[in-house]
């Protein structure tokens, strides 16, 4: 029996679980251990899969556990920052034990895509062309839009500039938050370099830095700081707001703004996966990719993590701005791979150590 047919037969089991209402459960089932130590100890076989995940454990672990339960595959996950995992993969090279790299953004995928196999069209054609590698080396799993978070009690959208360049105006001094170490922020800056050129992107970073932007370790505390009035705006991914709204209700004093003129501040990134060419478990890896692109997983991302599904026919959360209403720039995701160049620029300016 052809491996693709075996893969599809096994996927039927996943779909049947979804129909029974089991896959979307966020209850921890205990099928997967997710410690780096286990990754090192696992001996590869047909019943195993090793994932390096730059996506947070709380976000994707429920899905990974459901995949493990449905297939019987023993999955081990190494969780870390996407940039850290890129560095690990580059260091390990052909010796990496990883089968799958699950990156938070396309920059991380592009940085190591030479280590990936070429995915078969029947596996990835379910997502639009913009959401996958032009070379078929990786595929997007969910969409994540960059936004500006603001407090509607203090500002209206009319008070906000048309695009990100407006925030270098000195009137925003002491009012901005950002997270330079965050990989999604670095991908946005990479989009600036692609769209504006290095010189103008550098001027933007220097302008925000000169405006005494408050540095945060990641997106979540920026949203909280805006709601508390500590800063007026922050540069984040769209779904962080919706987690607060889901927990605290619609009166939570923060909202997303997608810059009217579009540009890099409205770039829609993807979290995505690639299969390592040295994987000894490629059939399992392909099954995992197919599962993540099934309606099971896509509905999970739409309903539970407030991200944009990439497969047609998935109902999005009512809180989300329709994807078609975001004025996102025409930047190919392959253009966002030079994260190292962006990090070098941020360090040279003094934003990163």
Rosetta silent file (secondary structure, phi, psi, omega in degrees, C-alpha in Angstrom):
SEQUENCE: XXXXXXXXXXXXXXXXXXXXXXXXXXXXXXXXXXXXXXXXXXXXXXXXXXXXXXXXXXXXXXXXXXXXXXXXXXXXXXXXXXXXXXXXXXXXXXXXXXXXXXXXXXXXXXXXXXXXXXXXXXXXXXXXXXXXXXXXXXXXXXXXXXXXXXXXXXXXXXXXXXXXXXXXXXXXXXXXXXXXXXXXXXXXXXXXXXXXXXXXXXXXXXXXXXXXXXXXXXXXXXXXXXXXXXXXXXXXXXXXXXXXXXXXXXXXXXXXXXXXXXXXXXXXXXXXXXXXXXXXXXXXXXXXXXXXXXXXXXXXXXXXXXXXXXXXXXXXXXXXXXXXXXXXXXXXXXXXXXXXXXXXXXXXXXXXX
SCORE:     score description
SCORE:     0.000 S_00000001
   1 L     0.000  132.472 -179.459    0.000    0.000    0.000 S_00000001
   2 L   -59.643  145.381 -177.919    1.369    3.433   -0.960 S_00000001
   3 H   -61.935  -36.361  179.702    2.608    5.507    1.955 S_00000001
   4 H   -63.012  -36.394  178.319    0.317    8.428    0.998 S_00000001
   5 H   -69.475  -41.956  176.643   -2.682    6.088    1.189 S_00000001
   6 H   -58.679  -41.635 -179.493   -1.548    4.742    4.573 S_00000001
   7 H   -61.199  -42.691 -178.432   -1.180    8.320    5.770 S_00000001
   8 H   -69.627  -36.620  177.804   -4.715    9.184    4.699 S_00000001
   9 H   -62.191  -41.678  179.447   -6.203    6.079    6.282 S_00000001
  10 H   -67.298  -32.359 -179.743   -4.582    7.028    9.585 S_00000001
  11 H   -67.944  -29.493  177.294   -5.891   10.566    9.202 S_00000001
  12 H   -55.277  -37.077  179.111   -9.448    9.224    9.034 S_00000001
  13 H   -61.076  -39.059  179.012   -8.991    8.211   12.660 S_00000001
  14 H   -65.976  -44.102 -178.098   -8.209   11.822   13.540 S_00000001
  15 H   -64.377  -38.077  179.429  -11.248   13.148   11.719 S_00000001
  16 H   -64.655  -35.971  176.253  -13.505   10.652   13.472 S_00000001
  17 H   -64.335  -40.476  179.200  -12.200   11.876   16.827 S_00000001
  18 H   -61.626  -44.246 -179.703  -12.976   15.441   15.795 S_00000001
  19 H   -60.798  -29.675  178.711  -16.518   14.479   14.836 S_00000001
  20 L   -82.921   -0.789  177.302  -16.914   13.020   18.306 S_00000001
  21 L    80.962   18.635 -175.333  -15.883   16.355   19.792 S_00000001
  22 L   -93.092  -34.494 -169.660  -12.654   15.066   21.291 S_00000001
  23 L   -69.967  -31.328 -177.500   -9.924   16.838   19.337 S_00000001
  24 L   -83.533   -0.492  176.742  -10.908   20.367   20.263 S_00000001
  25 L   -65.090  139.888  177.222  -10.784   19.576   23.949 S_00000001
  26 L   -99.260   11.820  176.964   -8.133   21.548   25.800 S_00000001
  27 L   -71.575  135.082  178.430   -7.926   18.944   28.540 S_00000001
  28 L   -74.000  124.762 -174.387   -4.444   17.587   29.002 S_00000001
  29 L   -99.630  -15.698  174.648   -4.528   13.918   28.107 S_00000001
  30 L    78.599   29.335  179.637   -0.991   13.048   29.067 S_00000001
  31 L   -92.944  -15.634 -172.393    0.102   11.400   25.831 S_00000001
  32 L  -127.723  133.203  169.312    3.140   13.555   25.188 S_00000001
  33 E   -96.329  149.061 -172.456    6.134   14.460   27.243 S_00000001
  34 L  -136.428   46.632  179.063    7.685   17.749   26.223 S_00000001
  35 L  -108.967  146.506  177.414   11.051   18.015   27.887 S_00000001
  36 H   -57.113  -32.759 -178.982   14.373   18.535   26.115 S_00000001
  37 H   -61.345  -40.129 -179.470   15.738   15.565   28.049 S_00000001
  38 H   -66.882  -37.719  178.115   13.219   13.244   26.432 S_00000001
  39 H   -55.882  -41.034 -178.437   14.124   14.579   22.984 S_00000001
  40 H   -69.974  -30.118 -172.915   17.705   13.540   23.631 S_00000001
  41 H   -89.926  -19.744 -173.770   16.713   10.102   24.923 S_00000001
  42 L   -68.008  130.356  173.817   14.164    9.075   22.298 S_00000001
  43 L   -94.561  122.725 -174.502   15.354    6.406   19.909 S_00000001
  44 L   -64.213  140.996  174.305   13.818    7.005   16.486 S_00000001
  45 L  -159.435 -179.627 -177.335   11.522    4.348   15.081 S_00000001
  46 L   -65.651  -17.605 -178.132    8.350    4.136   13.005 S_00000001
  47 L  -101.132   17.619 -174.715    6.306    4.869   16.113 S_00000001
  48 E  -128.243  162.162  175.382    8.076    8.080   17.135 S_00000001
  49 E  -154.496  133.188  178.622    8.238   11.745   16.181 S_00000001
  50 E  -115.913  124.286 -177.316   10.507   14.523   17.465 S_00000001
  51 E  -116.695  131.485  166.224    9.350   18.117   17.131 S_00000001
  52 E   -98.186  115.690 -173.680   11.335   21.287   17.755 S_00000001
  53 E  -115.690  118.080  170.856    8.650   23.859   18.529 S_00000001
  54 L   -85.930   -3.545  174.005    9.118   27.610   18.572 S_00000001
  55 L   -86.632  145.174 -176.144    5.427   27.885   19.349 S_00000001
  56 L   -63.576  146.608 -177.759    4.489   28.093   23.009 S_00000001
  57 H   -60.731  -41.010 -178.786    3.605   24.919   24.841 S_00000001
  58 H   -65.662  -25.871 -178.254    0.275   26.275   26.087 S_00000001
  59 H   -77.938  -46.911 -168.060   -0.729   27.119   22.512 S_00000001
  60 H  -112.642  -11.823 -177.160    0.016   23.892   20.658 S_00000001
  61 H   -60.222  -39.707  178.302    0.475   21.142   23.245 S_00000001
  62 H   -57.965  -40.773  179.099   -3.250   20.203   23.339 S_00000001
  63 H   -67.444  -43.893 -178.827   -3.216   19.585   19.590 S_00000001
  64 H   -62.336  -38.299  178.730    0.034   17.653   19.665 S_00000001
  65 H   -66.919  -38.817  177.785   -1.321   15.458   22.427 S_00000001
  66 H   -64.643  -40.784  176.308   -4.488   14.753   20.445 S_00000001
  67 H   -58.925  -45.677 -179.879   -2.365   13.813   17.447 S_00000001
  68 H   -62.539  -42.815 -177.744   -0.346   11.426   19.606 S_00000001
  69 H   -65.800  -41.542 -176.108   -3.450    9.859   21.123 S_00000001
  70 H   -71.754  -32.763 -174.444   -5.164    9.372   17.771 S_00000001
  71 H  -100.409  -19.009 -174.623   -2.178    7.874   15.963 S_00000001
  72 L    78.233    6.087  179.056   -0.356    6.081   18.743 S_00000001
  73 L   -77.658  131.223  178.525    2.814    7.884   17.716 S_00000001
  74 E   -81.753  105.869 -174.612    5.117    8.646   20.638 S_00000001
  75 E  -101.800  131.601  172.984    5.794   12.377   20.241 S_00000001
  76 E  -117.361  136.079 -175.195    8.581   14.243   22.020 S_00000001
  77 E  -124.594  131.363  172.429    8.678   18.031   21.849 S_00000001
  78 E  -105.272  111.291 -179.784   11.517   20.430   22.529 S_00000001
  79 E   -95.206  133.796  176.067   10.041   23.873   23.261 S_00000001
  80 L  -165.757  172.677  173.382   12.176   26.985   22.931 S_00000001
  81 L   -60.367  142.537 -178.590   12.286   30.397   21.292 S_00000001
  82 H   -54.905  -45.472 -179.519   12.209   30.123   17.499 S_00000001
  83 H   -61.767  -37.472  178.592   15.548   31.937   17.150 S_00000001
  84 H   -65.018  -40.147 -179.741   17.127   29.579   19.698 S_00000001
  85 H   -70.115  -35.219  174.695   15.889   26.549   17.792 S_00000001
  86 H   -59.272  -46.390  179.021   17.200   27.954   14.516 S_00000001
  87 H   -62.082  -39.610  178.729   20.615   28.279   16.160 S_00000001
  88 H   -63.682  -45.240  179.722   20.325   24.726   17.519 S_00000001
  89 H   -63.153  -40.795  179.015   19.427   23.311   14.108 S_00000001
  90 H   -64.169  -36.302  179.617   22.295   25.178   12.466 S_00000001
  91 H   -72.765  -41.527 -177.585   24.684   23.811   15.079 S_00000001
  92 H   -73.734  -35.108 -179.898   23.386   20.240   14.894 S_00000001
  93 H    57.098 -133.913 -178.222   23.195   20.162   11.104 S_00000001
  94 H   -65.946  -13.940 -177.616   22.771   16.645    9.732 S_00000001
  95 H   -87.854   -1.133 -176.495   23.072   15.273   13.269 S_00000001
  96 L   -61.835  137.416  175.844   19.831   16.847   14.493 S_00000001
  97 L   -81.232   -6.388 -173.666   17.393   14.372   16.025 S_00000001
  98 L   -69.687  141.920  171.682   14.461   16.586   14.981 S_00000001
  99 L   -99.389  -36.857 -175.791   11.877   15.360   12.482 S_00000001
 100 E  -128.325  137.448  166.967    9.758   18.542   12.455 S_00000001
 101 E  -110.982  117.086  179.886   10.584   22.207   12.982 S_00000001
 102 E  -105.896  100.191 -172.579    7.454   24.106   14.071 S_00000001
 103 E   -94.558  147.908  177.036    8.390   27.759   13.765 S_00000001
 104 L   -70.297  -24.272 -174.697    6.606   30.769   15.207 S_00000001
 105 L  -152.202  165.043 -177.821    7.192   32.738   12.010 S_00000001
 106 H   -68.609  -23.579  178.092    8.353   32.397    8.390 S_00000001
 107 H   -60.746  -43.541  178.657   11.700   34.016    9.177 S_00000001
 108 H   -64.422  -39.406  178.849   12.718   31.043   11.284 S_00000001
 109 H   -66.460  -45.061 -178.530   11.621   28.609    8.612 S_00000001
 110 H   -63.851  -30.442 -177.422   13.405   30.471    5.856 S_00000001
 111 H   -65.691  -27.669 -177.159   16.621   30.586    7.861 S_00000001
 112 L  -125.447   19.925 -174.181   16.966   26.786    7.826 S_00000001
 113 H   -64.904  -19.360  176.100   14.870   25.761    4.837 S_00000001
 114 H   -67.160  -14.892  178.643   17.907   24.194    3.152 S_00000001
 115 H   -89.614   -2.957 -174.964   17.654   21.521    5.863 S_00000001
 116 E   -96.726  153.719  168.697   14.077   20.608    4.843 S_00000001
 117 L   -76.305  162.891  172.408   12.726   18.070    2.386 S_00000001
 118 L   -84.286  123.954 -177.245   10.494   19.303   -0.416 S_00000001
 119 L   -79.036  145.072 -178.421    6.893   18.697    0.611 S_00000001
 120 L   -71.552  142.518 -179.326    4.556   16.989   -1.834 S_00000001
 121 H   -55.896  -36.374 -178.025    1.947   19.240   -3.479 S_00000001
 122 H   -65.862  -17.478  179.899   -0.912   17.021   -2.323 S_00000001
 123 H   -85.577  -34.280 -169.316    0.158   17.759    1.243 S_00000001
 124 H  -115.981   -5.150 -177.514    0.386   21.560    1.050 S_00000001
 125 L   -70.034   -5.485  179.096   -1.889   22.691   -1.771 S_00000001
 126 L   -75.152  -13.503  177.276   -4.717   23.151    0.731 S_00000001
 127 E  -106.620  154.454  179.668   -3.213   26.515    1.789 S_00000001
 128 L   -64.775  158.252 -175.418   -2.893   29.567   -0.486 S_00000001
 129 H   -59.434  -35.906 -176.988    0.392   30.121   -2.305 S_00000001
 130 H   -65.677  -19.392 -173.173    1.327   33.161   -0.203 S_00000001
 131 H   -99.151   16.411  178.407    1.240   30.999    2.939 S_00000001
 132 E  -145.115  162.375  179.097    3.870   28.457    1.911 S_00000001
 133 L   -61.585  136.472  177.247    7.424   28.354    0.659 S_00000001
 134 L   -64.910  -19.512  178.552    7.729   29.033   -3.072 S_00000001
 135 L   -96.923    0.723 -179.470   10.120   26.074   -3.133 S_00000001
 136 L    73.018   20.604 -176.146    7.740   23.781   -1.241 S_00000001
 137 L   -84.591  -24.697  178.588   10.165   23.520    1.672 S_00000001
 138 L  -150.476  165.606 -178.833    7.704   24.533    4.401 S_00000001
 139 E  -138.570  140.219  176.562    4.014   25.274    4.817 S_00000001
 140 E   -71.667  145.211  179.336    2.079   27.729    6.948 S_00000001
 141 E  -107.818  -38.223  178.568   -0.231   26.319    9.612 S_00000001
 142 E  -149.775  155.418 -177.810   -1.966   29.467   10.917 S_00000001
 143 E  -100.524  142.532 -176.169   -2.000   33.186   10.127 S_00000001
 144 E  -139.815  116.961 -175.719   -0.881   35.923   12.538 S_00000001
 145 E   -95.723  137.644  171.467   -1.257   39.623   11.777 S_00000001
 146 E   -75.846  140.053  179.836    0.943   42.361   13.212 S_00000001
 147 E  -142.063  171.435  169.728   -1.061   45.143   14.851 S_00000001
 148 E  -108.031  123.915  177.579   -0.772   48.214   17.032 S_00000001
 149 E   -90.986  136.878 -179.885   -2.457   47.790   20.420 S_00000001
 150 E  -145.772  163.253 -179.904   -4.053   50.925   21.918 S_00000001
 151 L   -98.958  113.558 -176.634   -6.407   51.975   24.708 S_00000001
 152 L   -68.395  -12.467  175.933   -9.731   53.257   23.268 S_00000001
 153 L   -77.961  -19.936 -178.568  -10.377   55.211   26.480 S_00000001
 154 L  -111.083  -26.246 -176.504   -7.338   57.362   25.729 S_00000001
 155 L  -138.601  155.573  168.364   -7.066   57.242   21.939 S_00000001
 156 L  -113.385  168.339  178.225   -9.198   56.676   18.863 S_00000001
 157 H   -60.783  -29.847  179.055   -8.018   55.150   15.602 S_00000001
 158 H   -65.159  -22.387  178.676   -8.023   58.656   14.134 S_00000001
 159 H   -78.932  -13.247 -174.637   -5.278   59.568   16.623 S_00000001
 160 L   -94.527  144.685 -178.001   -3.023   56.844   15.256 S_00000001
 161 L   -67.118  160.417 -177.853   -0.750   57.342   12.232 S_00000001
 162 L   -64.919  -33.447  178.706   -1.556   55.808    8.866 S_00000001
 163 L  -143.740  178.665 -173.180    1.486   53.544    8.995 S_00000001
 164 H   -64.340  -25.218 -178.471    4.307   52.547   11.319 S_00000001
 165 H   -61.600  -29.201 -178.120    6.556   55.374   10.159 S_00000001
 166 H   -61.994  -20.836 -177.392    4.308   57.853   11.968 S_00000001
 167 H   -77.998   -5.034  174.194    5.455   56.567   15.364 S_00000001
 168 H   -81.050   -8.336  176.330    8.898   58.102   14.934 S_00000001
 169 L   -59.380  133.910 -178.578    7.252   61.507   15.462 S_00000001
 170 H   -58.131  -17.875  179.692    8.565   62.980   18.747 S_00000001
 171 H   -65.867  -14.903  178.837    4.984   63.392   19.999 S_00000001
 172 H   -94.395    7.924 -177.711    5.056   59.652   20.732 S_00000001
 173 L   -61.034  129.283  179.520    8.070   59.935   23.024 S_00000001
 174 L    76.561    7.888 -173.739    7.616   57.860   26.171 S_00000001
 175 L  -115.764    0.857 -170.298    4.308   56.440   24.914 S_00000001
 176 E  -112.740  145.598  170.129    5.431   53.334   23.001 S_00000001
 177 E  -120.979  145.519  174.840    6.126   49.716   23.970 S_00000001
 178 E  -151.688  167.177 -177.606    8.005   47.127   21.929 S_00000001
 179 L  -131.802   81.476 -175.069    9.683   43.737   22.304 S_00000001
 180 L   -60.014  -25.446 -179.984   12.914   43.697   20.249 S_00000001
 181 L   -81.461  -11.965 -176.934   13.814   40.148   21.325 S_00000001
 182 L   -73.061  132.885 -175.068   10.492   38.753   20.088 S_00000001
 183 H   -66.646  -31.637  177.822   10.849   36.794   16.849 S_00000001
 184 H   -69.270  -37.981  174.420    7.591   38.152   15.411 S_00000001
 185 H   -61.590  -44.087 -179.891    8.787   41.711   15.999 S_00000001
 186 H   -63.581  -33.632  175.862   12.047   40.828   14.272 S_00000001
 187 H   -67.318  -38.368  176.568   10.059   39.413   11.352 S_00000001
 188 H   -61.647  -43.086  178.018    8.146   42.701   11.099 S_00000001
 189 H   -64.209  -37.163  176.002   11.455   44.599   10.971 S_00000001
 190 H   -62.292  -37.012  175.225   12.629   42.157    8.296 S_00000001
 191 H   -64.628  -37.185  175.829    9.476   43.068    6.355 S_00000001
 192 H   -61.833  -43.070  179.240   10.434   46.734    6.752 S_00000001
 193 H   -62.833  -38.705  179.552   13.856   45.987    5.314 S_00000001
 194 H   -69.149  -41.339 -174.194   12.234   44.172    2.398 S_00000001
 195 H   -84.910  -40.898 -173.820    9.631   46.870    1.719 S_00000001
 196 H  -100.126  -23.547 -170.086   11.518   50.048    2.630 S_00000001
 197 L    95.861  157.652 -174.745   15.164   49.051    2.275 S_00000001
 198 H   -62.511  -38.898 -175.542   17.762   48.751    5.033 S_00000001
 199 H   -63.997  -46.515 -179.358   18.439   52.476    5.359 S_00000001
 200 H   -70.817  -36.993  176.800   14.830   53.473    6.019 S_00000001
 201 H   -60.974  -41.557  177.987   14.239   50.451    8.276 S_00000001
 202 H   -62.245  -41.580  178.196   17.264   51.506   10.299 S_00000001
 203 H   -61.824  -37.305  179.013   15.896   55.047   10.568 S_00000001
 204 H   -65.333  -47.611  179.473   12.619   53.658   11.906 S_00000001
 205 H   -59.056  -45.776  179.780   14.357   51.599   14.607 S_00000001
 206 H   -63.727  -36.170  179.151   16.499   54.588   15.584 S_00000001
 207 H   -67.509  -42.936  178.009   13.423   56.827   15.674 S_00000001
 208 H   -66.860  -40.564  177.909   11.457   54.500   17.951 S_00000001
 209 H   -62.099  -41.144  178.738   14.502   54.055   20.151 S_00000001
 210 H   -66.625  -22.575  177.476   14.921   57.839   20.357 S_00000001
 211 L   -85.199   15.272  175.349   11.300   58.058   21.480 S_00000001
 212 L    55.118   45.869  177.478   12.281   56.110   24.610 S_00000001
 213 L   -60.995  136.763  177.536   10.150   53.086   23.787 S_00000001
 214 E   -77.449  130.352 -178.180    9.662   50.823   26.801 S_00000001
 215 E   -89.393  130.773  176.216   11.162   47.380   26.242 S_00000001
 216 L  -120.263  154.688 -178.159    9.051   44.336   27.101 S_00000001
 217 L   -73.474  -22.841 -178.134   10.117   40.677   26.922 S_00000001
 218 L  -163.937 -168.132 -172.807    7.163   39.684   24.734 S_00000001
 219 L   -76.929  -42.767 -173.011    3.696   40.656   23.514 S_00000001
 220 H   -53.829  -49.330 -179.290    1.441   39.831   26.466 S_00000001
 221 H   -65.416  -21.824  175.046    2.829   42.430   28.918 S_00000001
 222 H   -67.354  -42.691  178.613    2.485   45.107   26.244 S_00000001
 223 H   -61.595  -45.084  179.053   -1.249   44.474   26.027 S_00000001
 224 H   -62.744  -39.150 -178.527   -1.536   44.620   29.822 S_00000001
 225 H   -67.817  -37.831  176.564    0.530   47.827   29.936 S_00000001
 226 H   -64.111  -45.407 -179.821   -1.686   49.526   27.351 S_00000001
 227 H   -63.365  -32.553 -179.406   -4.823   48.573   29.306 S_00000001
 228 L   -83.774   -5.433 -179.854   -3.241   49.889   32.520 S_00000001
 229 L    80.433   12.563  179.417   -2.298   53.194   30.875 S_00000001
 230 L   -73.783  -32.670  173.602    1.446   52.637   31.304 S_00000001
 231 L  -135.574  162.009  179.372    1.976   53.104   27.560 S_00000001
 232 L   -92.797  -32.006 -179.522   -0.344   54.352   24.822 S_00000001
 233 E  -142.567  153.510  173.848    0.601   51.893   22.073 S_00000001
 234 E  -141.261  156.798 -177.123    2.428   48.601   21.651 S_00000001
 235 E  -108.257  107.930 -168.944    3.516   46.590   18.640 S_00000001
 236 E  -139.215  177.381  168.159    2.136   43.039   18.925 S_00000001
 237 E   -86.528  150.350 -168.614    0.489   40.116   17.137 S_00000001
 238 L   -60.610  -36.142 -167.214   -3.265   40.407   16.817 S_00000001
 239 H   -76.785  -14.817  179.318   -4.361   37.415   18.897 S_00000001
 240 H   -62.643  -36.618  176.770   -2.819   38.514   22.189 S_00000001
 241 H   -60.941  -43.966 -172.572   -5.626   41.031   22.631 S_00000001
 242 H   -68.452  -24.623  173.586   -8.305   38.400   22.101 S_00000001
 243 H   -65.768  -41.263  176.763   -6.939   36.233   24.882 S_00000001
 244 H   -65.578  -43.010 -179.768   -7.482   39.134   27.257 S_00000001
 245 H   -63.188  -38.759  179.393  -10.969   39.800   25.856 S_00000001
 246 H   -65.052  -35.113 -177.916  -11.899   36.128   26.232 S_00000001
 247 H   -84.022  -40.329 -170.639  -10.790   36.163   29.870 S_00000001
 248 H  -108.420   -9.337  176.903  -11.864   39.640   30.979 S_00000001
 249 L    96.366  170.586 -174.524  -14.733   40.494   28.624 S_00000001
 250 L   -67.555  -13.795  179.908  -15.382   43.140   25.986 S_00000001
 251 L   -81.221   -5.574  178.154  -14.886   45.980   28.481 S_00000001
 252 L   -57.476  125.675 -168.974  -11.158   45.263   28.660 S_00000001
 253 L   -83.732   65.592  174.470   -9.632   48.628   27.640 S_00000001
 254 L  -155.016  146.812  179.272   -7.449   47.662   24.694 S_00000001
 255 E  -145.239  159.208  177.014   -8.042   47.244   20.977 S_00000001
 256 E   -92.655  145.572  173.430   -6.088   46.348   17.845 S_00000001
 257 E  -127.303  122.362  174.055   -5.358   48.782   15.049 S_00000001
 258 L   -95.890  112.186 -174.134   -4.320   47.586   11.608 S_00000001
 259 L   -46.301  130.800 -174.124   -2.525   50.574   10.014 S_00000001
 260 L   -57.251  -39.972 -177.470   -4.737   52.151    7.378 S_00000001
 261 L   -85.390    3.098  179.907   -2.033   52.438    4.760 S_00000001
 262 L    72.966 -132.028 -178.653   -0.895   48.879    5.349 S_00000001
 263 L    81.730 -172.509 -175.035    2.833   48.367    5.045 S_00000001
 264 H   -59.348  -25.815  179.147    5.058   46.227    7.276 S_00000001
 265 H   -70.934   -8.466  176.907    3.000   47.062   10.371 S_00000001
 266 H  -116.270   13.959 -177.135    0.141   45.061    8.863 S_00000001
 267 L   -60.869  137.188  176.224    2.166   42.125    7.606 S_00000001
 268 E  -102.026  114.073 -179.464    0.403   38.788    7.989 S_00000001
 269 E   -96.909  172.263  172.010    2.877   36.127    8.991 S_00000001
 270 E  -126.014  148.233  160.005    2.395   32.415    9.366 S_00000001
 271 E   -89.686  136.131 -174.288    3.440   29.920   11.951 S_00000001
 272 E  -150.440  178.995 -175.712    4.550   26.923    9.951 S_00000001
 273 E  -132.785  150.422  170.130    6.364   23.616    9.746 S_00000001
 274 E  -134.179  153.087  178.469    9.113   21.954    7.772 S_00000001
 275 E  -102.682  125.929 -178.682   10.296   18.346    7.767 S_00000001
 276 E   -67.012  136.114 -176.936   14.023   17.816    8.343 S_00000001
 277 L   -64.575  -25.085  179.163   15.746   16.011    5.475 S_00000001
 278 L   -87.554    5.226 -177.525   17.574   13.747    7.931 S_00000001
 279 L   -62.295  133.954  174.795   14.357   12.578    9.579 S_00000001
 280 L   -94.347    2.658 -178.018   14.069    8.840   10.030 S_00000001
 281 L  -126.844   46.014 -172.286   10.341    9.226   10.701 S_00000001
 282 H   -66.419  -31.760  176.743    9.210   11.050    7.571 S_00000001
 283 H   -63.476  -43.121  177.184    5.933    9.151    7.237 S_00000001
 284 H   -65.986  -38.204  179.138    4.968   10.210   10.753 S_00000001
 285 H   -63.771  -41.646  178.028    6.160   13.737   10.026 S_00000001
 286 H   -65.109  -38.472  177.316    3.966   13.929    6.920 S_00000001
 287 H   -63.093  -39.130  178.177    1.017   12.648    8.914 S_00000001
 288 H   -63.645  -44.216  178.769    1.624   15.393   11.471 S_00000001
 289 H   -61.285  -43.708 -179.667    1.679   18.071    8.753 S_00000001
 290 H   -63.901  -38.926  177.117   -1.514   16.698    7.265 S_00000001
 291 H   -63.076  -43.532 -178.193   -3.161   16.706   10.665 S_00000001
 292 H   -66.391  -20.257  177.712   -2.158   20.327   11.317 S_00000001
 293 L  -101.375    5.688  177.014   -3.755   21.296    7.999 S_00000001
 294 L   -80.625  165.540  178.545   -6.925   19.303    8.642 S_00000001
 295 H   -63.493  -26.626  175.652  -10.155   20.960    9.703 S_00000001
 296 H   -54.611  -59.671 -175.402   -9.547   19.495   13.140 S_00000001
 297 H   -73.078  -38.854 -178.275   -6.464   21.583   13.797 S_00000001
 298 H   -63.569  -37.195  176.861   -7.511   24.592   11.736 S_00000001
 299 H   -69.743  -32.367  175.995  -10.717   24.962   13.740 S_00000001
 300 H   -61.605  -48.832 -179.360   -8.682   24.711   16.925 S_00000001
 301 H   -62.834  -39.372 -179.890   -6.477   27.636   15.880 S_00000001
 302 H   -68.383  -41.980 -172.741   -9.500   29.695   14.835 S_00000001
 303 H   -91.452  -30.283 -173.120  -11.551   28.978   17.933 S_00000001
 304 H  -104.362  -32.803 -177.505   -9.016   28.483   20.712 S_00000001
 305 L  -112.760   -0.554  174.527   -5.976   30.623   19.861 S_00000001
 306 L    63.935   29.764  176.396   -7.751   33.320   17.782 S_00000001
 307 L   -96.624  168.276  179.636   -5.446   32.876   14.801 S_00000001
 308 E   -86.534  124.687  175.493   -6.433   32.937   11.146 S_00000001
 309 E   -69.930  152.375 -178.632   -7.015   29.495    9.611 S_00000001
 310 L  -107.655   -3.466  179.561   -5.283   28.920    6.280 S_00000001
 311 E  -106.214  138.045 -178.302   -7.631   26.248    4.961 S_00000001
 312 L   -64.738  152.272  173.976  -10.944   27.190    3.376 S_00000001
 313 L    88.268   10.715  179.824  -14.234   26.425    5.078 S_00000001
 314 L  -101.826  130.718  179.459  -13.171   27.158    8.665 S_00000001
 315 L   -77.910  124.870 -179.852  -15.344   29.452   10.754 S_00000001
 316 L   -88.366  162.078  179.032  -13.278   32.229   12.345 S_00000001
 317 L   -65.253  141.748 -177.063  -13.863   33.745   15.761 S_00000001
 318 L   -61.492  -23.329 -177.342  -16.406   36.580   15.773 S_00000001
 319 L   -77.368  -19.196 -174.391  -13.853   38.882   17.410 S_00000001
 320 L   -75.328  136.871  168.489  -11.394   38.689   14.528 S_00000001
 321 L   -64.742  129.250  179.419  -11.173   41.439   11.933 S_00000001
 322 L   -52.854  139.022 -176.950  -11.906   39.635    8.645 S_00000001
 323 H   -55.554  -37.272 -177.435   -8.687   38.749    6.896 S_00000001
 324 H   -68.286  -15.669 -179.467   -9.838   40.537    3.749 S_00000001
 325 H   -92.078   -3.024  177.507  -10.127   43.822    5.678 S_00000001
 326 L   -89.312  125.014 -178.776   -6.457   43.871    6.681 S_00000001
 327 L   -83.948   67.422 -175.026   -4.396   45.995    4.304 S_00000001
 328 L   -81.837  145.498 -174.000   -1.439   43.645    4.426 S_00000001
 329 L   -74.703  158.771  178.191    1.530   44.379    2.155 S_00000001
 330 L   -84.749   76.553  178.976    2.547   42.377   -0.866 S_00000001
 331 L  -121.701  118.149  177.940    5.608   40.805    0.716 S_00000001
 332 L   -65.897  139.327 -177.267    6.407   37.197   -0.071 S_00000001
 333 H   -64.217  -23.220  175.391    7.056   35.171    3.053 S_00000001
 334 H   -65.610  -21.120 -179.776   10.280   33.917    1.471 S_00000001
 335 H   -77.194   -6.392 -174.457   11.497   37.519    1.729 S_00000001
 336 H  -101.033   19.868 -173.809   11.346   37.323    5.530 S_00000001
 337 L   -84.697  -17.925 -174.099   14.131   34.801    5.996 S_00000001
 338 L   -84.638   60.552  177.810   17.013   37.182    6.783 S_00000001
 339 H   -66.462  -36.015  179.950   16.362   37.331   10.520 S_00000001
 340 H   -60.845  -39.357  177.037   20.096   37.250   11.200 S_00000001
 341 H   -64.214  -37.169  177.865   20.527   40.478    9.240 S_00000001
 342 H   -67.379  -44.554  178.813   17.731   42.069   11.261 S_00000001
 343 H   -61.109  -41.141  178.283   19.249   40.946   14.556 S_00000001
 344 H   -61.013  -40.329  179.127   22.609   42.377   13.474 S_00000001
 345 H   -65.663  -44.639  179.450   20.926   45.702   12.713 S_00000001
 346 H   -62.734  -38.647  177.730   19.127   45.793   16.064 S_00000001
 347 H   -68.361  -41.136 -179.036   22.378   45.033   17.867 S_00000001
 348 H   -62.682  -35.023  179.115   24.311   47.630   15.909 S_00000001
 349 H   -77.145  -23.124  179.750   21.767   50.290   16.905 S_00000001
 350 L   101.624    8.532  179.671   21.919   49.165   20.530 S_00000001
 351 L   -78.202  -32.821  175.120   18.373   47.850   20.836 S_00000001
 352 L  -112.436  148.843  178.122   19.646   44.313   21.433 S_00000001
 353 L   -69.663    0.000    0.000   22.704   43.418   23.548 S_00000001
